[in-house]
Structures are given as C-alpha cells and as structure tokens.
Amino acid sequence: MDQLTKDVLKSFAAWGKDSLDLHQLFEAGGNDPEARTAVFDIVERLVREGMLKEEGNDFYSLTAKGRLAAQQIQGET
C-alpha cells in the first residue's frame, strides 16, 4: 500500500472522527494540487475496495475492513 493511501486511512485517527468530509481527507495530500487529485482517486478506490463508505454530502467513513487496515497501519509506526 502506498504512503498516500496510508495517510488517507490514518486521517480518521488523526482527526479523531468516525466520518470525514473530502476536504479533510485532502489534507493527506498537503498543499500539492497533484497530491490532492491523487487523494480523490484514492478515496474512490477505497470505496470500491470496501474500505470506505460514502455517507453523502462528500462525507466518508471507515468500514470494518477499512478500520482493520487503518489499525494495521497504525501498528507499523
């Protein structure tokens, strides 16, 4: 798993929230416009892979599969 994907998944713990809006998730990409575009693509992929769930109004939450992946990532650091 690439670092930016890990950063997106870790965002939920960093913000201390169960759901985040897309703008909060963009923070994983910093101020780099290309990285922010990549974050959008990553979020869409994580939804397709069942790690994130679309909650509406650009909000996303971790699924059980996503929480497990995020915990594994946290354990790496």
Secondary structure, 3 states (H helix, E strand, C coil): CCHHHHHHHHHHHHHCCCEEEHHHHHHHHCCCHHHHHHHHHHHHHHHHCCCEEEEECCEEEECHHHHHHHHHHHHHC
